[in-house]
Amino acid sequence: MKRHKQDKEGLINQISEVGTEWKDEFSTLFLETVNKNIYQQKGEINEKHLKTLLDENFEIGITFIRIILEKSKDEFQETLKIIFSDSKIAIGKKGYLENKEEYINKLKSLNLIFLINSLKSKKITWADIIEERLKHGRGSAIKGQKRGKNLEDFVENIIKEVFSEYVVRKSFLGAKGISTAKADFCIPSTENPSIVIEVKAYGATGSKQSDVIGDVKKIIDEKRNDTFFLLFTDGITWKSRLKDFERLIEFQNLGNIYRIYTQKMKTEFLEDLIQLKKEMGIK
């Protein structure tokens, strides 16, 4: 056998792409099953078509529904937990088999039938395909980033109505003067803030529960006792994580957080900021 001494230049020219295929067995079966039970149906799709699809293969049916709703697996799981929160049946196949009519009615509450038929009647162009590929390539990460940024902007617009001096997304000096904690808004400054506001948008692709609790606890540990700590949070995922939410409520009940606000509490938030400005003499 001849001995060889290879070099980088010679070998790199022999490098080529390794071919792959996005379809696996599930994807192939998915397309075949949906084609037979949905695509080939004439007229509008209704709950009977969904039942047929779920009956034939529950995993394929529920995947089809998740795709129609444009949700990731994590997002869809949270959505199911929320819509079934007042039901005794489970969110998976076991719950479907237990009460098919109730299960499908819960899914219909997501405007599912309308979304399916809207998509069915839409004329697709190649620009739509490019947009879809972009959305699924970057969409999940962008959604998480935008969810947090949108809530921060929402809060800042209210703060602007009351205060002229505040610092955004900086670390403030702790009570002992030797360590810091990061907060979304410090009023009027980070040196000796009278008010600290933290904003957390909680969703399957937004802030993680461990991050929310950890960041809140860090602020509580660092701030002075007479510094007002206001927490602004939102996101329907909280409805399926009530035990986690109760931890924040406990912090508030102990006086560690002055008050917890949501977007629906915009008026209360504004009123409290106005009152704090008046009492503390802040610009």
C-alpha positions in Angstrom: 0.0 0.0 0.0 1.5 3.4 -1.0 2.1 5.9 1.8 0.7 9.4 1.4 1.5 12.7 3.0 -1.4 15.1 2.5 -1.4 18.8 2.7 -4.2 21.3 3.4 -4.2 22.9 0.0 -4.5 19.7 -1.9 -7.2 18.2 0.4 -9.3 21.4 0.7 -9.9 21.3 -3.0 -11.5 17.8 -2.6 -14.1 19.1 -0.1 -17.7 19.2 -1.3 -21.2 19.6 0.2 -22.7 16.6 1.9 -26.2 16.2 0.4 -29.2 16.0 2.7 -33.0 15.8 2.5 -35.4 17.6 4.8 -38.1 14.9 4.5 -38.0 12.0 7.0 -40.6 9.2 7.3 -42.9 11.4 9.4 -42.8 14.3 6.9 -43.6 12.0 4.0 -46.5 10.5 5.9 -47.6 13.9 7.0 -47.8 15.2 3.4 -49.6 12.1 2.2 -52.2 12.1 5.0 -52.9 15.9 4.9 -53.2 15.7 1.1 -55.8 13.0 1.3 -57.9 14.4 4.2 -57.5 18.2 3.6 -55.9 19.3 0.3 -58.2 17.2 -1.8 -61.4 18.3 -0.1 -63.6 20.5 -2.2 -65.3 23.5 -0.6 -64.5 24.8 2.9 -62.8 22.8 5.5 -64.8 22.2 8.7 -64.5 20.4 12.0 -65.5 17.1 10.4 -62.4 17.2 8.2 -60.2 17.9 11.3 -61.8 15.0 13.1 -61.0 12.7 10.2 -57.4 13.9 10.2 -57.0 13.5 13.9 -58.7 10.1 13.9 -56.4 8.7 11.2 -53.2 10.0 12.8 -53.3 12.3 15.9 -49.7 13.4 15.7 -50.0 14.4 12.1 -53.3 16.1 12.7 -52.0 18.1 15.7 -48.9 19.0 13.8 -51.0 20.3 10.9 -53.0 22.5 13.4 -49.8 23.8 14.9 -48.5 24.8 11.5 -51.7 26.5 10.6 -51.4 28.6 13.8 -47.7 29.4 13.0 -46.5 28.3 16.4 -43.3 26.5 17.5 -43.7 23.3 19.5 -43.1 25.2 22.8 -45.5 27.9 21.9 -48.2 25.4 20.9 -47.8 23.5 24.1 -48.3 26.6 26.1 -51.4 27.5 24.0 -52.9 24.1 24.6 -52.3 24.4 28.3 -54.2 27.7 28.3 -57.2 26.7 26.3 -57.6 23.4 28.2 -57.0 25.1 31.6 -60.7 24.9 32.5 -61.1 21.4 31.1 -60.7 18.0 32.8 -59.3 16.3 29.7 -55.6 16.2 28.8 -54.1 18.3 26.1 -52.7 15.3 24.1 -54.0 12.2 22.4 -55.4 10.8 25.6 -57.6 13.9 26.0 -58.7 13.7 22.4 -59.8 10.1 22.6 -61.6 10.8 25.9 -63.8 13.6 24.5 -63.3 14.3 20.8 -66.1 16.9 20.5 -64.8 19.0 23.4 -61.2 18.7 22.2 -62.1 19.9 18.7 -64.2 22.7 20.1 -61.3 23.9 22.2 -59.1 24.0 19.0 -61.8 25.9 17.2 -61.7 28.6 19.8 -58.3 29.5 18.3 -60.1 30.7 15.1 -58.7 27.5 13.5 -61.4 26.9 10.9 -61.2 30.5 9.6 -57.4 30.4 9.4 -57.4 27.1 7.5 -59.9 28.3 4.9 -58.2 31.7 4.6 -54.9 29.9 3.7 -56.8 27.5 1.4 -58.2 30.3 -0.6 -55.0 32.4 -0.8 -53.2 32.7 -4.1 -49.6 31.9 -3.3 -46.8 33.7 -5.2 -43.1 33.0 -5.1 -42.6 36.1 -3.0 -44.9 34.4 -0.3 -42.7 31.3 -0.4 -39.5 33.5 0.2 -41.2 35.3 3.0 -42.3 32.0 4.7 -38.7 30.6 4.4 -37.3 33.8 6.0 -39.9 33.7 8.7 -39.1 30.1 9.7 -35.4 30.6 9.3 -35.3 33.7 11.6 -38.8 34.1 12.9 -38.6 32.3 16.2 -35.6 34.2 17.5 -37.0 37.5 16.2 -40.4 36.9 17.8 -38.7 36.5 21.2 -36.6 39.6 20.8 -39.5 41.7 19.5 -41.8 40.5 22.3 -39.4 41.8 24.9 -38.6 45.0 23.0 -42.2 45.8 22.3 -43.1 45.6 26.0 -40.1 47.7 26.9 -41.2 50.4 24.4 -44.7 50.3 25.8 -43.4 50.9 29.3 -41.0 53.6 28.2 -43.7 55.6 26.4 -45.6 55.8 29.7 -42.5 56.7 31.7 -41.8 59.6 29.2 -45.2 61.1 30.0 -44.1 61.6 33.7 -40.3 61.8 33.9 -37.7 63.7 32.0 -34.8 62.0 33.7 -34.3 58.3 33.6 -31.7 55.7 32.5 -32.5 52.8 30.2 -31.0 49.2 30.6 -28.1 49.9 32.8 -26.8 48.5 36.1 -27.5 50.5 39.2 -25.3 50.7 42.3 -26.5 48.5 45.1 -27.3 49.6 48.6 -23.9 48.6 50.0 -22.1 50.4 47.2 -19.9 47.4 46.2 -22.1 45.5 43.7 -24.7 46.2 41.0 -27.8 44.8 39.4 -29.2 45.5 36.0 -32.6 47.0 35.5 -34.5 48.2 32.5 -35.3 51.7 33.9 -33.6 53.6 36.8 -35.2 56.9 37.9 -33.6 59.4 38.0 -30.2 57.8 37.7 -28.2 54.6 38.4 -26.2 56.1 41.2 -28.9 56.3 43.7 -32.2 55.4 42.0 -35.4 56.3 43.7 -37.4 54.0 41.4 -36.3 50.8 39.6 -38.5 49.3 36.9 -37.9 45.9 35.4 -39.8 44.7 32.3 -40.3 41.0 31.5 -42.3 39.7 28.5 -42.9 36.1 29.2 -43.5 33.7 26.3 -42.2 30.5 24.9 -39.7 32.4 22.9 -39.3 35.4 25.3 -38.0 35.6 28.8 -37.5 32.2 30.5 -39.1 31.7 33.9 -35.7 31.1 35.6 -34.5 34.4 34.1 -37.5 36.3 35.3 -37.3 35.1 38.9 -33.5 35.3 39.0 -33.4 38.9 37.7 -36.1 40.0 40.0 -34.4 38.5 43.0 -31.1 40.1 42.1 -32.7 43.6 42.0 -34.4 42.9 45.4 -31.1 41.8 46.9 -29.2 44.9 45.6 -31.7 47.8 46.0 -32.1 50.0 49.1 -35.2 49.2 51.2 -36.6 52.6 50.4 -36.2 52.3 46.6 -39.5 51.6 44.9 -39.2 48.5 42.7 -41.9 48.2 40.0 -42.3 45.1 37.9 -44.0 45.2 34.5 -44.7 41.8 33.0 -47.0 40.2 30.5 -47.5 37.2 28.3 -50.1 34.5 28.2 -47.6 31.9 29.2 -48.0 33.0 32.8 -51.5 31.5 32.7 -50.0 28.1 32.4 -47.2 28.7 34.9 -49.2 30.0 37.8 -46.9 28.5 40.4 -44.1 30.5 39.0 -46.3 33.6 38.9 -47.1 33.1 42.6 -43.4 33.5 43.4 -43.6 37.1 42.0 -46.8 37.7 43.9 -45.1 36.5 47.1 -42.3 39.0 46.5 -44.9 41.7 46.1 -46.8 40.6 49.2 -43.6 40.7 51.3 -43.0 44.3 50.2 -40.0 43.5 48.0 -41.9 44.7 44.9 -44.1 47.7 45.2 -46.5 46.6 42.5 -46.7 44.2 39.5 -48.3 45.7 36.3 -49.5 44.3 33.0 -50.4 46.1 29.7 -54.0 46.1 30.9 -52.9 48.0 34.0 -51.5 51.0 32.0 -53.7 53.5 33.8 -52.7 52.2 37.3 -49.0 52.3 36.2 -49.3 55.9 35.0 -51.2 57.0 38.1 -48.6 55.4 40.4 -45.7 57.1 38.5 -47.4 60.5 38.8 -47.9 59.9 42.5 -44.3 58.8 43.1 -43.0 61.8 41.2 -45.0 64.1 43.4 -44.0 62.4 46.7 -40.3 62.1 45.9 -39.8 65.4 44.1 -38.3 63.8 41.0 -38.1 65.7 37.7 
